[in-house]
Amino acid sequence: MRVVSHRRLVEFYEAEGHGDSKTALERWYNVAEKADWRNLSDIKVDFPSTDYVGNQHYVFNIKGNKYRLVVVVKFTISHLFVRFVGTHSEYNKIDASTI
C-alpha cells in the first residue's frame, strides 16, 4: 500500500507532548507500506483493533489506544490517505467518517 502522507505522522510525533507515539506510528507506517490489503479482513490480520467507520474511513488504535489514526483506504489503487492523527480525546470531537 502507498501511504499518503507520512509527513503528517512525523509532524504529529515531533510535536510537543506526542513524542511517545513515534515508535507506534512508524511501526504502523512500515507495516502499511509493505501490506497488500484488499479488505478490512486483511487489515485486521496486521491490526486486529481496526474499525471501519463508513465512507472508506478506517480507524487504527495507536499506542494502546492513547492515540487514534484515521485513514481513507482506496483498495483498488492500493493507497492510504492519512486524514487524522491525534489523541483519543481529540478523536472524540470529530466525525471520523467524514474527516
JOHUSUL-V198845 format. One record per backbone hydrogen bond with DSSP energy under -1.0 kcal/mol. CO is the residue of the C=O (numbers start at 1). NH is the residue of the N-H. Records with the same first field share a line. If there is no record, write none. Layout:
BEGIN
CO: NH, NH
END
This chain:
BEGIN
2: 80
4: 82
6: 10
7: 11
8: 12
9: 13
10: 14
15: 18
18: 21
19: 22
21: 25
22: 26
23: 27
24: 28
25: 29
26: 30
27: 31
28: 32
29: 33
30: 34
39: 43
40: 44
43: 47
47: 50
51: 59
54: 57
56: 73
57: 53
58: 71
59: 51
60: 69
62: 67
63: 66
66: 88
67: 62
68: 86
69: 60
70: 83, 84
71: 58
72: 81
74: 79
78: 2
79: 74
80: 4
81: 72
84: 70
86: 68
87: 91
88: 92
90: 93
91: 94
95: 98, 99
END
